[in-house]
Amino acid sequence: MLIGKPPAIPSSEITPKATYLNRRNFLAGAAIAGAAAVTGVAFHDLADLVAPALTAHANAKIDGLQKSGFSTTEKETPYKDVTNYNNFYEFSTDKYEPAGLAKNFKTRPWTVTIDGLVKKKQVLDVDAIIKMAAPEERIYRHRCVEGWSIVVPWVGFSLSELIKRADPLPKAKFVEFTTLYDPKQMPGQRTSVLKWPYVEGLRMDEAMHPLALLCFGLYGEVLPNQDGAPLRIVLPWKYGFKSAKSIVRIRFTGDQPMNTWQQSAPGEYGFYSNVNPNVDHPRWSQAKERRLGEFLKRPTLMFNGYDQVASLYSGMDLKKNF
């Protein structure tokens, strides 16, 4: 979903343009110039737990949001930037096109299959998942491999809430996420830029960490199509491509999944993909980043500044396990 191997992304796509097309309504001005299926017993009883019903309508407000203590106090990236500059290869490798191409993307009806090494195999309606826990607003830093970053008030709840209810077997060591495959709706899937459908994976302890967010909204509204509707993952300490979008399957496995970017370019994208300024991408440095809407670069922080996850990788060689 984020980044690509040559010739998928020309250099002009890696950095924001000096003057953006009006129809794309993105960043204005020269400040950015030069910047870079097994059905089981469904969780019907969860519907009464708390969260208000959400609709699939764009800009629909989400009521009853709780403020999360995990949030950063950094300045938020403007809504128009986050919703008009998107890495979503299922629609396009161009960062400005997904907003338009995903405009009529249908996110209802939508189900998510929960299977693999788990006691409660399920096919759940997305709205039943959304109602599992009260929605939280978490303002997270989000870092892209290409050298740009954003600060977004995501809406969701800890991924661990879903995992605990699915009740994984002791043999389950990893969680695999699969994106919808629908070339009729997703024109990018008509190309061979990646192997479809898109697949991502996490180690179980990563998926259970409280920072890992199951996301269905941003800026207090239902998640826009171009940002991964109706359901995505947000992992603030990892590069953005680890955050699977438009999820239709969550599979528990004892073996490390082969994620899409690792399969596509194993020398460039590893399984872990933690933000690490000391590990350069073969085609660019990761030592600094540019926040969308800003001109000056800033140093990239280890784990994107989320030191809470450091213990997950104790004793690991993070240059080898990149």
C-alpha positions as CSV (number, residue, x, y, z in Angstrom):
1,M,0.0,0.0,0.0
2,L,2.9,2.3,0.7
3,I,6.0,2.6,-1.3
4,G,7.0,0.6,-4.3
5,K,10.0,-0.8,-6.2
6,P,11.3,0.8,-9.3
7,P,9.8,1.6,-11.8
8,A,6.5,1.7,-9.8
9,I,7.3,5.1,-8.2
10,P,9.2,7.8,-10.0
11,S,11.2,10.3,-7.9
12,S,8.5,12.9,-8.5
13,E,6.0,10.7,-6.7
14,I,8.2,10.3,-3.6
15,T,8.1,14.0,-2.7
16,P,5.2,16.5,-2.5
17,K,4.8,18.7,-5.6
18,A,5.4,22.4,-5.5
19,T,1.9,23.4,-6.6
20,Y,-0.9,20.8,-6.4
21,L,-3.7,20.6,-8.9
22,N,-6.8,22.3,-7.6
23,R,-9.0,19.4,-8.3
24,R,-7.0,17.4,-5.8
25,N,-7.3,20.0,-3.2
26,F,-4.1,19.0,-1.4
27,L,-1.3,21.1,0.0
28,A,-1.0,24.7,-1.2
29,G,1.9,27.0,-1.8
30,A,5.6,26.7,-2.2
31,A,6.3,25.7,1.4
32,I,6.3,22.1,0.3
33,A,8.3,22.8,-2.9
34,G,10.9,20.1,-3.4
35,A,9.7,18.0,-0.5
36,A,10.0,14.8,-1.1
37,A,-14.0,-18.8,5.3
38,V,-15.4,-20.4,7.9
39,T,-18.6,-19.2,9.5
40,G,-19.0,-19.8,13.2
41,V,-21.0,-18.3,16.0
42,A,-21.1,-14.6,15.5
43,F,-20.5,-12.0,18.2
44,H,-24.1,-10.8,18.2
45,D,-24.1,-10.2,21.9
46,L,-21.3,-7.6,21.4
47,A,-23.7,-5.2,19.7
48,D,-25.0,-4.0,23.1
49,L,-21.5,-3.4,24.6
50,V,-21.2,0.3,24.0
51,A,-20.1,1.9,20.7
52,P,-22.7,3.9,18.8
53,A,-23.9,2.6,15.5
54,L,-21.8,4.0,12.6
55,T,-22.9,4.5,9.0
56,A,-20.8,4.1,5.9
57,H,-21.6,7.7,4.8
58,A,-18.6,10.0,4.2
59,N,-18.1,12.6,6.9
60,A,-20.5,10.8,9.2
61,K,-19.7,11.9,12.8
62,I,-18.7,9.3,15.4
63,D,-20.3,10.1,18.8
64,G,-19.1,9.2,22.2
65,L,-15.4,9.3,21.5
66,Q,-13.0,8.8,24.4
67,K,-9.7,10.6,24.4
68,S,-6.7,8.2,24.6
69,G,-3.7,8.6,26.8
70,F,-1.6,7.3,24.0
71,S,-2.1,10.4,22.0
72,T,0.7,12.8,21.0
73,T,0.4,16.5,21.7
74,E,2.0,17.4,18.3
75,K,0.1,19.5,15.8
76,E,-2.3,17.5,13.7
77,T,-1.9,17.4,9.9
78,P,-4.8,19.1,8.2
79,Y,-7.7,16.9,7.2
80,K,-7.5,17.8,3.6
81,D,-3.9,16.7,3.4
82,V,-4.5,13.3,5.0
83,T,-7.5,12.6,2.8
84,N,-6.1,13.8,-0.5
85,Y,-2.5,12.4,-0.4
86,N,-2.8,8.7,0.0
87,N,-0.7,5.6,-0.6
88,F,-3.3,3.0,-1.6
89,Y,-2.0,0.9,-4.5
90,E,-5.3,-1.0,-4.8
91,F,-6.6,2.2,-6.4
92,S,-3.5,3.9,-7.9
93,T,0.3,4.3,-7.4
94,D,-0.3,8.0,-7.8
95,K,-0.8,9.6,-4.3
96,Y,-3.3,12.1,-5.5
97,E,-5.7,9.8,-7.4
98,P,-7.1,7.4,-4.7
99,A,-9.4,10.1,-3.3
100,G,-11.2,10.4,-6.6
101,L,-11.0,6.7,-7.6
102,A,-12.3,5.5,-4.3
103,K,-15.2,7.9,-4.2
104,N,-17.9,5.3,-5.0
105,F,-16.1,2.4,-3.3
106,K,-18.8,0.3,-1.6
107,T,-18.0,-0.5,2.1
108,R,-21.4,-2.0,3.0
109,P,-22.3,-4.8,3.1
110,W,-18.8,-5.9,4.4
111,T,-17.7,-8.9,6.3
112,V,-14.4,-9.9,7.9
113,T,-13.4,-13.6,8.2
114,I,-11.6,-14.6,11.4
115,D,-10.0,-18.0,11.0
116,G,-6.8,-20.0,11.2
117,L,-5.4,-21.1,14.7
118,V,-8.3,-19.7,16.7
119,K,-11.1,-21.2,18.8
120,K,-13.9,-18.9,17.6
121,K,-13.8,-18.9,13.8
122,Q,-16.1,-16.2,12.6
123,V,-17.5,-14.3,9.6
124,L,-18.4,-11.0,11.2
125,D,-20.2,-8.0,9.8
126,V,-17.9,-5.0,10.0
127,D,-20.4,-3.0,12.1
128,A,-20.5,-5.8,14.7
129,I,-16.7,-5.5,14.9
130,I,-17.0,-1.7,15.3
131,K,-19.4,-2.2,18.2
132,M,-17.0,-4.4,20.2
133,A,-15.7,-1.5,22.3
134,A,-16.1,2.2,22.9
135,P,-14.4,4.2,20.2
136,E,-11.2,6.1,21.2
137,E,-9.5,9.0,19.4
138,R,-5.8,8.5,19.3
139,I,-3.5,11.1,17.8
140,Y,-0.7,9.2,16.4
141,R,2.4,10.1,14.4
142,H,2.5,8.1,11.2
143,R,5.7,7.6,9.2
144,C,6.2,6.6,5.6
145,V,9.3,4.9,4.2
146,E,9.6,7.6,1.6
147,G,10.5,10.3,4.1
148,W,7.3,12.0,4.9
149,S,5.1,11.8,8.0
150,I,1.7,12.9,9.3
151,V,-0.1,13.3,12.6
152,V,-3.6,12.0,12.6
153,P,-6.4,11.6,15.1
154,W,-7.4,8.1,14.3
155,V,-10.6,6.5,15.7
156,G,-10.8,2.9,16.8
157,F,-9.9,0.6,19.7
158,S,-7.0,-1.7,20.5
159,L,-6.7,-4.6,18.1
160,S,-6.3,-6.8,21.2
161,E,-10.0,-6.4,21.9
162,L,-10.8,-8.4,18.7
163,I,-8.0,-10.9,19.2
164,K,-9.1,-11.7,22.7
165,R,-12.7,-12.3,21.6
166,A,-11.5,-14.6,18.8
167,D,-9.5,-16.7,21.4
168,P,-6.4,-17.7,19.5
169,L,-4.9,-21.2,20.1
170,P,-1.5,-21.4,21.9
171,K,0.1,-22.4,18.6
172,A,-0.9,-19.0,17.0
173,K,2.2,-16.9,16.9
174,F,1.3,-14.5,14.1
175,V,-1.7,-12.6,12.7
176,E,-2.2,-12.1,9.0
177,F,-4.4,-9.4,7.4
178,T,-5.8,-9.6,3.9
179,T,-7.2,-6.7,1.9
180,L,-10.3,-6.9,-0.3
181,Y,-9.6,-8.1,-3.8
182,D,-12.0,-6.5,-6.2
183,P,-10.5,-5.2,-9.5
184,K,-13.9,-3.8,-10.6
185,Q,-13.9,-1.4,-7.7
186,M,-10.1,-1.1,-7.2
187,P,-8.5,-0.2,-10.5
188,G,-4.9,-0.6,-9.2
189,Q,-5.6,-4.3,-8.8
190,R,-5.9,-4.5,-12.6
191,T,-2.1,-4.0,-12.8
192,S,0.7,-6.3,-11.7
193,V,2.5,-3.6,-9.6
194,L,2.0,-6.0,-6.6
195,K,0.7,-9.5,-6.1
196,W,-3.0,-9.2,-5.1
197,P,-4.7,-9.4,-2.7
198,Y,-2.5,-7.3,-0.4
199,V,-1.3,-9.2,2.7
200,E,0.3,-8.0,5.9
201,G,1.3,-9.7,9.1
202,L,2.3,-9.1,12.7
203,R,3.9,-11.2,15.5
204,M,1.2,-11.9,18.1
205,D,2.8,-9.8,20.8
206,E,2.9,-6.9,18.3
207,A,-0.7,-7.3,17.5
208,M,-1.6,-7.5,21.2
209,H,0.3,-4.3,22.1
210,P,-2.1,-1.6,23.3
211,L,-0.7,0.8,20.7
212,A,-1.9,-1.4,17.8
213,L,-5.2,0.1,16.7
214,L,-8.1,-1.4,14.9
215,C,-9.3,1.7,13.1
216,F,-12.6,2.8,11.5
217,G,-12.4,6.6,11.6
218,L,-10.3,9.7,11.7
219,Y,-10.9,13.3,12.8
220,G,-14.0,12.2,14.6
221,E,-15.6,10.9,11.4
222,V,-16.1,7.6,9.6
223,L,-13.0,6.5,7.8
224,P,-12.9,7.9,4.2
225,N,-12.6,5.3,1.5
226,Q,-9.2,6.5,0.3
227,D,-7.8,6.1,3.9
228,G,-8.7,2.4,4.2
229,A,-12.4,2.1,4.8
230,P,-14.2,0.5,6.4
231,L,-11.6,-1.2,8.6
232,R,-7.8,-0.9,8.8
233,I,-4.9,-1.3,11.1
234,V,-2.7,1.5,12.5
235,L,0.7,0.8,13.9
236,P,2.4,4.0,14.9
237,W,5.8,2.6,15.5
238,K,6.1,0.9,12.1
239,Y,6.2,2.3,8.6
240,G,2.8,3.0,7.1
241,F,2.7,0.1,4.7
242,K,2.4,-2.3,7.6
243,S,-1.1,-0.8,8.3
244,A,-3.3,-3.1,6.2
245,K,-6.4,-1.3,4.8
246,S,-9.9,-2.4,3.8
247,I,-9.5,-5.7,5.6
248,V,-11.6,-8.7,4.8
249,R,-9.7,-11.5,6.5
250,I,-7.7,-11.9,9.8
251,R,-6.0,-15.2,10.0
252,F,-4.0,-16.6,12.9
253,T,-1.0,-18.8,12.1
254,G,2.0,-20.5,13.6
255,D,4.3,-19.4,10.8
256,Q,5.4,-15.9,9.8
257,P,3.3,-14.6,7.0
258,M,4.9,-13.5,3.8
259,N,3.7,-9.9,3.5
260,T,3.2,-8.3,0.2
261,W,6.1,-5.9,0.1
262,Q,8.5,-8.4,1.5
263,Q,7.5,-10.7,-1.3
264,S,7.7,-8.0,-3.9
265,A,11.1,-6.5,-2.9
266,P,12.7,-8.6,-0.1
267,G,15.9,-6.5,-0.2
268,E,14.0,-3.3,0.6
269,Y,11.1,-4.3,2.8
270,G,11.4,-6.7,5.7
271,F,8.8,-8.4,7.8
272,Y,9.2,-6.1,10.9
273,S,9.5,-2.7,9.2
274,N,9.9,-0.8,12.4
275,V,10.8,2.9,12.0
276,N,14.6,2.8,12.4
277,P,16.6,5.9,11.3
278,N,19.7,3.7,11.4
279,V,18.6,1.4,8.6
280,D,18.5,3.2,5.2
281,H,16.3,2.1,2.4
282,P,18.5,1.1,-0.5
283,R,17.3,4.1,-2.4
284,W,17.1,6.8,0.2
285,S,18.0,7.7,3.8
286,Q,15.6,7.2,6.7
287,A,17.5,9.5,9.0
288,K,15.1,12.5,8.5
289,E,11.5,13.1,7.6
290,R,9.3,15.9,6.4
291,R,5.9,16.4,7.9
292,L,3.3,17.1,5.3
293,G,2.6,20.8,5.3
294,E,6.1,21.8,6.5
295,F,9.2,22.8,4.7
296,L,12.0,21.8,7.1
297,K,13.0,18.2,7.8
298,R,13.2,16.8,11.3
299,P,15.2,13.8,12.7
300,T,13.5,10.5,12.4
301,L,13.0,8.9,15.9
302,M,13.6,5.2,16.7
303,F,10.2,3.4,16.7
304,N,8.8,6.8,15.5
305,G,9.2,7.9,19.1
306,Y,7.0,5.2,20.6
307,D,9.5,3.8,23.0
308,Q,6.8,1.7,24.7
309,V,7.3,-1.0,22.1
310,A,11.1,-1.3,22.5
311,S,10.9,-4.3,24.8
312,L,9.1,-6.3,22.1
313,Y,12.4,-6.4,20.2
314,S,14.9,-6.9,23.1
315,G,17.9,-8.9,21.9
316,M,17.0,-8.6,18.2
317,D,19.3,-7.2,15.6
318,L,17.1,-4.5,14.2
319,K,19.4,-4.0,11.2
320,K,19.0,-7.7,10.2
321,N,15.4,-7.9,11.2
322,F,14.3,-4.7,9.4
